Amino acid sequence: MKFIVNGTAYPLHGYISDPSEYTILGQLSAPYYLCRGKDGSMFALYLPNVNEYYPRVKRKEITTMTNAQIILHESLSLMEQGLLKGSGQYAEVETAEGTMTIELPEDIHTFNGWKERGYQVKKGEKSSIKFPIWKHTTKFLKTDTGNAELDKMNTAINEQGGQTNMFMKVSAFFTAAQVEPIKAKA
């Protein structure tokens, strides 16, 4: 079986007992993880009890995914549960039995995500889809603290775009059936 991620096929390794032989890059679809071997090769790995094999400190490495990966993973899970419809678009996945075609779930976006695409959430619509995604914040530091050394350091940080922070935040998502095109103001 092979996993296809962004058009690239990765071979599936059943199990590698020595965790020092590979690095986990991210979760594909539980319990499968995208890994890089010591030789630089990329592959999918079956790890059903991943948290038993890695101490708590390393869990952050294991579960870190981009927002796009999180949304796709959650969308596929919601489609399997019958909470989302299919999009009519298909992707090919290679398995041991041959090539398998799966339907991709319908698009979901946050309130701001739809707004960026020229849509607004219909009045009265409520989101029934909520899960955590990464939130990015930027904070500009005070440069008039009275401490010359601290002010100089804060100025340098601010010149590079400020102090950034990433954290997980539960966000509400809407389907295409819950939005309408933004009407031009007359």
Sequence and secondary structure as in RCSB ss.txt:
>XXXX:A:sequence
MKFIVNGTAYPLHGYISDPSEYTILGQLSAPYYLCRGKDGSMFALYLPNVNEYYPRVKRKEITTMTNAQIILHES
LSLMEQGLLKGSGQYAEVETAEGTMTIELPEDIHTFNGWKERGYQVKKGEKSSIKFPIWKHTTKFLKTDTGNAEL
DKMNTAINEQGGQTNMFMKVSAFFTAAQVEPIKAKA
>XXXX:A:secstr
 EEEETTEEEEEE   S GGGEEEEEEEETTEEEEEETTS EEEEE TTHHHHS GGGHHHHH   HHHHHHHHH
HHHHHTTSS EEEEEEEEEETTEEEEEEEE  EE HHHHHHTTEEE TT    EEEEEEEEEEE   S SS HHH
HHHHHHHHHTT EEEEEEEEEEEEEGGGEEE     
